[in-house]
Amino acid sequence: MTTDKNNQKKIGARTIKKQISGFLLYPDFQKTIDNICKFPEQQLIGPLFSHFYNKEELIRWRAVTIMGIVVSRIAESGNMESARIVMRRLMWNLNDESGGIGWGSPEAMGEILSRNQALAREYHSILTSYVSEHGNFLEHEILQRGVLWGIGRLAHEQPDLIRHAAPDLIPFLKSHDPLHRGLAAWGCTALKHPSADLPLRELADDNTKIKIFLNQELVECSVSLLAAGQEI
């Protein structure tokens, strides 16, 4: 089912959410993106946020990806303040005072910033602060995975902007959590900071397999492969 944006303006929020839920299940993710992006951008924010809590991992990642596309388009259309409102909501979700956990929020921040240079210049230091002992360090180990993915995503698009964050990733290269090690390695290989060279080499024999969302799909690879900077 596809309709143009003028018709979508007349559709209620509950109906939009239901339709988006259906689109996110399409095997062809590009078709999912094309259909969802026919809706007015502002009507997509709430439904996409709700899917950050979906039980299906792939659906969560797809919602994060489309959030990145949508917020970047909002910013590119000249409505930077509306894009900033979404960014502030993501930041609030990661604040202890929010009362929630903030699933998907750091990933969405990284996806948005990787797609929009103007927003990246404004918010990159906030994203990297979540792994800094001198910043807004997040103690929640599962949320840390999301932050590491978000930083890695931005690092692969705009490494010069956040190269300063590499030293803060190094402790995660030695984490007991293989996802921490793999995601931190993925980010460090893009940042190419000398301080990470030795810790990355120390992961050469770490053949633990992890699942990571790359190129719009979930893939399984070893920590050592990510540490070597090889193309997945």
C-alpha positions in Angstrom: 0.0 0.0 0.0 1.4 3.4 -1.0 -0.1 6.8 -0.9 1.2 10.3 -1.4 2.0 12.8 1.4 -1.1 14.9 1.0 -3.3 11.9 1.5 -1.3 10.8 4.5 -1.9 14.1 6.3 -5.6 12.9 6.7 -4.6 9.6 8.4 -4.7 9.3 12.1 -1.6 8.5 14.2 -2.8 5.1 15.1 -3.3 4.1 11.5 0.1 5.5 10.5 1.7 3.5 13.2 0.0 0.3 12.1 1.0 0.9 8.5 4.6 1.6 9.4 4.6 -1.7 11.4 3.6 -3.5 8.3 6.2 -1.8 6.1 9.0 -2.6 8.5 8.3 -6.3 8.0 9.0 -6.2 4.2 11.8 -8.5 3.2 13.0 -5.7 0.8 14.3 -3.0 3.1 14.6 -0.4 0.3 10.9 -0.9 -0.4 10.3 -0.4 3.3 12.2 2.9 3.2 10.4 4.1 0.1 7.0 3.4 1.5 7.6 4.9 4.9 9.2 8.0 3.5 6.0 8.8 1.6 4.5 10.0 4.9 5.1 13.5 6.1 8.3 13.4 8.2 6.8 14.9 11.4 4.2 12.1 11.5 6.9 9.5 11.5 8.8 10.4 14.6 6.4 9.0 17.2 5.8 5.7 15.4 9.5 5.2 14.8 10.4 5.8 18.4 7.9 3.2 19.5 9.7 0.6 17.3 12.9 1.2 19.2 11.3 -1.2 21.8 10.2 -3.8 19.3 11.0 -7.4 20.3 12.4 -8.2 16.9 16.0 -7.0 16.6 15.9 -6.3 12.9 12.8 -4.2 13.2 14.5 -2.1 15.9 17.5 -1.5 13.6 15.3 -0.7 10.7 13.4 1.9 12.8 16.8 3.4 13.8 17.9 3.6 10.2 14.7 5.3 9.0 14.8 7.7 11.9 18.2 8.8 10.7 16.9 9.3 7.2 13.8 11.2 8.4 15.5 13.6 10.8 18.2 14.3 8.3 15.6 15.2 5.7 13.8 17.5 8.3 17.1 19.3 8.8 17.9 19.5 5.1 14.5 21.0 4.5 15.5 24.0 6.5 13.6 23.0 9.7 16.7 22.6 11.9 14.7 23.4 15.1 12.4 20.4 14.5 15.4 18.2 14.0 17.0 19.5 17.2 13.8 18.7 19.1 14.2 15.1 18.1 17.9 15.2 19.1 16.9 16.6 22.5 14.3 13.9 22.9 17.0 11.2 22.2 19.3 12.9 24.7 16.5 13.1 27.3 15.8 9.3 26.9 19.4 8.7 28.0 19.1 11.0 31.0 18.5 9.3 34.4 15.7 11.7 35.1 13.7 10.4 32.1 12.7 7.4 34.1 13.3 5.1 31.1 16.3 3.2 29.7 16.6 4.8 26.3 16.8 1.8 24.1 17.7 2.7 20.5 18.5 6.3 21.3 22.3 6.3 21.1 22.1 4.3 17.9 19.6 6.7 16.4 21.8 9.6 17.4 24.7 8.0 15.6 22.6 7.3 12.5 21.2 10.8 12.3 24.6 12.4 12.8 26.2 10.1 10.2 23.7 11.4 7.6 23.7 15.1 8.4 26.8 17.2 8.7 25.1 20.2 10.3 23.6 18.1 13.1 26.9 16.2 13.5 28.8 19.4 14.1 26.3 20.4 16.8 25.9 17.1 18.6 28.9 14.9 18.0 30.4 15.9 21.4 27.2 14.8 23.1 27.3 11.4 21.6 31.0 10.8 22.4 30.5 12.2 26.0 28.5 9.0 26.8 31.8 7.0 26.7 33.9 9.6 28.5 34.7 9.4 32.2 34.9 13.2 32.0 31.5 13.5 30.3 28.1 11.9 30.6 29.4 8.4 30.9 26.7 5.8 30.7 27.0 3.0 33.3 24.4 0.7 31.7 26.4 -2.0 29.8 23.7 -2.7 27.3 23.2 1.0 26.5 27.0 1.2 26.1 26.7 -1.2 23.2 24.3 1.3 21.5 26.6 4.2 22.1 29.6 2.3 20.7 27.6 1.4 17.6 26.5 5.1 17.2 30.1 6.3 17.6 31.3 3.7 15.1 28.6 4.7 12.6 29.6 8.3 12.8 33.3 7.4 12.8 33.0 5.6 9.5 31.3 8.7 7.9 33.1 11.6 9.6 36.2 10.3 11.3 37.9 13.7 11.6 35.0 15.1 13.6 35.3 12.6 16.5 38.9 11.3 16.3 39.4 12.8 19.7 37.0 10.1 21.1 39.4 7.2 20.3 41.1 7.1 23.7 37.7 6.8 25.3 37.0 3.7 23.2 40.2 1.9 24.2 38.9 0.6 27.6 36.0 -1.1 25.8 38.5 -3.0 23.6 39.4 -4.9 26.8 35.8 -5.4 28.0 34.4 -8.8 29.1 31.5 -8.1 26.7 32.4 -9.2 23.2 30.0 -6.7 21.7 31.9 -4.0 23.5 35.1 -5.2 22.1 33.8 -5.7 18.6 31.9 -2.4 18.4 34.8 -0.4 19.9 37.2 -2.0 17.4 34.9 -1.2 14.5 34.9 2.5 15.6 38.7 2.6 16.3 39.6 1.2 12.9 37.8 4.1 11.3 39.3 6.8 13.6 42.9 5.6 13.0 44.2 7.0 16.3 47.7 5.9 17.3 46.7 5.1 20.9 44.4 2.3 19.6 47.0 0.5 17.5 48.3 -1.9 20.1 44.9 -2.7 21.8 43.6 -3.5 18.3 46.5 -5.8 17.5 45.8 -7.6 20.8 42.4 -8.6 19.5 43.9 -10.4 16.5 43.1 -13.8 18.0 39.7 -12.9 19.4 37.5 -15.1 17.3 34.3 -14.5 19.3 31.4 -14.1 17.0 29.1 -11.1 17.4 26.1 -9.8 15.5 26.4 -6.2 14.2 24.1 -4.1 12.0 26.1 -3.0 9.0 25.0 -1.8 5.6 21.3 -2.0 6.6 21.5 -5.7 7.6 22.4 -7.8 10.6 25.7 -9.7 10.0 27.7 -12.1 12.1 31.4 -11.6 12.3 34.4 -12.1 14.7 35.8 -9.5 16.9 39.2 -10.1 15.3 37.8 -9.3 11.8 36.4 -6.0 13.1 39.7 -5.2 14.8 41.6 -5.8 11.6 39.5 -3.3 9.9 38.5 -5.7 7.1 35.4 -5.0 5.0 32.5 -7.1 6.2 
